[in-house]
Amino acid sequence: MHELAIAQNIIDTVNELKKEYSNIKKVTVVYGKLQQIVPDSLIFYLDIIKKERGFENTEFIIKENKLKIKCKNCNKISMLDEITFICPACNSNEIEILNGNELYIEKIEIT
């Protein structure tokens, strides 16, 4: 259910731009695998809130970044589809998370 709060924060951030730019066409949001966001839920809440806040014509694109780890044992860098903290090369659990916990607006297209 944290997708509702995330959707509200995204709309609030984009709404700040509406003061200067009246026609926001597209917003691209990137989140990391560790955020454990359900994309369909986030889109559902964005669709509801955007209508209430005057963004009916704004398209929201949601992109997921995979989990990226570096093994401290073998130094291999791996991109993982699943949340696991084990190096796929040597099975070590001594890893460093390089990517996967982010949540940000990557791009806003204004016409």
Phi, psi and omega in degrees: 000354178293350177298328178298312179297321178295316179299318179297318179295320178298311180298319178300318180295314180294325180298329177300325179286336183298338178296325181258329184235115187280334185242091177268114188275315187212140178232126178252124181246134179244135176225151178271154182306325182289345176291341179051047177275139172266107186305318180297324178291318179297315178297319178303310180292321177299318180298321179290310185292323183296327177292321180290333187254009175084027178245035184303326184265008180266131178264134178250122179254131181245126180234137179256133171266136177290165175283127180243124182234158172235128180281129178282346180273308184250357179067012178283139175259130184230145172257125185244137176280330183250156177280104177214145183245043179232133179294126179289343181275318186233002180065017177284148174258011176270085184234161174242132178276121180262330185202147176137353181248012185277158173204112184203161173273116184278320187206143173231122179261127182240135177248000000 
